[in-house]
């Protein structure tokens, strides 16, 4: 896999935290940054896919009314209502 250098300016406290983690894990700073970026990019990729999936559900009419969600939440958070089901 080819690699590229990417430069970013980060706050001092974040840089210190990266240094601390690198020392704690006995890894180079670059490894910590690469790991963090990899996880962030994957999380954002999944979040985007889920957003598109949700929008497709809305377009297809697969929705739940707000009042139904409120009623469900009230049953879940109120033990007395849960017993009446």
KOLBAMI-978483 format. One record per residue (C-alpha): residue in three letters; residue number from 1; chain; x, y, z. Coordinates in nm, 2 decimals, decimal comma. Example, Ala and Ser with C-alpha at 12.3 -4.5 7.8 and 13.67 -1.06 7.14 Angstrom:
2
[r "ALA" 1 "A" [1,23 -0,45 0,78]],
[r "SER" 2 "A" [1,37 -0,11 0,71]],
***
This chain:
85
[r "UNK" 1 "A" [0,00 0,00 0,00]],
[r "UNK" 2 "A" [0,14 0,34 -0,09]],
[r "UNK" 3 "A" [0,15 0,62 0,16]],
[r "UNK" 4 "A" [0,13 0,99 0,16]],
[r "UNK" 5 "A" [0,23 1,25 0,42]],
[r "UNK" 6 "A" [-0,06 1,46 0,54]],
[r "UNK" 7 "A" [0,00 1,76 0,76]],
[r "UNK" 8 "A" [-0,25 1,90 1,01]],
[r "UNK" 9 "A" [-0,23 2,17 1,27]],
[r "UNK" 10 "A" [-0,38 2,05 1,60]],
[r "UNK" 11 "A" [-0,42 2,21 1,94]],
[r "UNK" 12 "A" [-0,13 2,17 2,18]],
[r "UNK" 13 "A" [-0,33 1,97 2,43]],
[r "UNK" 14 "A" [-0,43 1,72 2,16]],
[r "UNK" 15 "A" [-0,07 1,68 2,05]],
[r "UNK" 16 "A" [0,03 1,62 2,41]],
[r "UNK" 17 "A" [-0,24 1,35 2,44]],
[r "UNK" 18 "A" [-0,11 1,18 2,13]],
[r "UNK" 19 "A" [0,24 1,19 2,27]],
[r "UNK" 20 "A" [0,11 1,05 2,60]],
[r "UNK" 21 "A" [-0,07 0,76 2,42]],
[r "UNK" 22 "A" [0,22 0,69 2,20]],
[r "UNK" 23 "A" [0,45 0,65 2,50]],
[r "UNK" 24 "A" [0,19 0,45 2,69]],
[r "UNK" 25 "A" [0,13 0,21 2,40]],
[r "UNK" 26 "A" [0,50 0,21 2,30]],
[r "UNK" 27 "A" [0,40 0,31 1,94]],
[r "UNK" 28 "A" [0,51 0,60 1,72]],
[r "UNK" 29 "A" [0,30 0,91 1,71]],
[r "UNK" 30 "A" [0,23 0,84 1,34]],
[r "UNK" 31 "A" [0,07 0,51 1,43]],
[r "UNK" 32 "A" [-0,16 0,67 1,68]],
[r "UNK" 33 "A" [-0,27 0,94 1,43]],
[r "UNK" 34 "A" [-0,31 0,68 1,15]],
[r "UNK" 35 "A" [-0,52 0,46 1,38]],
[r "UNK" 36 "A" [-0,74 0,75 1,48]],
[r "UNK" 37 "A" [-0,79 0,87 1,13]],
[r "UNK" 38 "A" [-0,87 0,52 1,01]],
[r "UNK" 39 "A" [-1,14 0,48 1,27]],
[r "UNK" 40 "A" [-1,28 0,83 1,21]],
[r "UNK" 41 "A" [-1,31 0,78 0,84]],
[r "UNK" 42 "A" [-1,48 0,44 0,89]],
[r "UNK" 43 "A" [-1,72 0,59 1,14]],
[r "UNK" 44 "A" [-1,81 0,87 0,90]],
[r "UNK" 45 "A" [-1,85 0,62 0,61]],
[r "UNK" 46 "A" [-2,10 0,42 0,82]],
[r "UNK" 47 "A" [-2,28 0,73 0,94]],
[r "UNK" 48 "A" [-2,33 0,85 0,59]],
[r "UNK" 49 "A" [-2,46 0,51 0,47]],
[r "UNK" 50 "A" [-2,70 0,50 0,76]],
[r "UNK" 51 "A" [-2,82 0,85 0,68]],
[r "UNK" 52 "A" [-2,88 0,75 0,31]],
[r "UNK" 53 "A" [-3,07 0,43 0,44]],
[r "UNK" 54 "A" [-3,29 0,65 0,66]],
[r "UNK" 55 "A" [-3,37 0,89 0,38]],
[r "UNK" 56 "A" [-3,46 0,60 0,16]],
[r "UNK" 57 "A" [-3,69 0,47 0,43]],
[r "UNK" 58 "A" [-3,86 0,81 0,45]],
[r "UNK" 59 "A" [-3,90 0,82 0,07]],
[r "UNK" 60 "A" [-4,06 0,47 0,09]],
[r "UNK" 61 "A" [-4,30 0,58 0,36]],
[r "UNK" 62 "A" [-4,14 0,36 0,63]],
[r "UNK" 63 "A" [-4,17 0,61 0,92]],
[r "UNK" 64 "A" [-4,31 0,61 1,27]],
[r "UNK" 65 "A" [-4,52 0,90 1,39]],
[r "UNK" 66 "A" [-4,37 1,13 1,66]],
[r "UNK" 67 "A" [-4,66 1,07 1,89]],
[r "UNK" 68 "A" [-4,61 0,69 1,87]],
[r "UNK" 69 "A" [-4,24 0,74 1,97]],
[r "UNK" 70 "A" [-4,34 0,96 2,26]],
[r "UNK" 71 "A" [-4,59 0,70 2,38]],
[r "UNK" 72 "A" [-4,33 0,43 2,36]],
[r "UNK" 73 "A" [-4,07 0,63 2,54]],
[r "UNK" 74 "A" [-4,32 0,71 2,82]],
[r "UNK" 75 "A" [-4,39 0,34 2,86]],
[r "UNK" 76 "A" [-4,02 0,25 2,87]],
[r "UNK" 77 "A" [-3,93 0,52 3,13]],
[r "UNK" 78 "A" [-4,24 0,49 3,35]],
[r "UNK" 79 "A" [-4,26 0,15 3,52]],
[r "UNK" 80 "A" [-4,63 0,19 3,62]],
[r "UNK" 81 "A" [-4,73 0,22 3,25]],
[r "UNK" 82 "A" [-4,51 -0,07 3,16]],
[r "UNK" 83 "A" [-4,71 -0,30 3,39]],
[r "UNK" 84 "A" [-5,04 -0,19 3,24]],
[r "UNK" 85 "A" [-4,95 -0,33 2,89]],
***
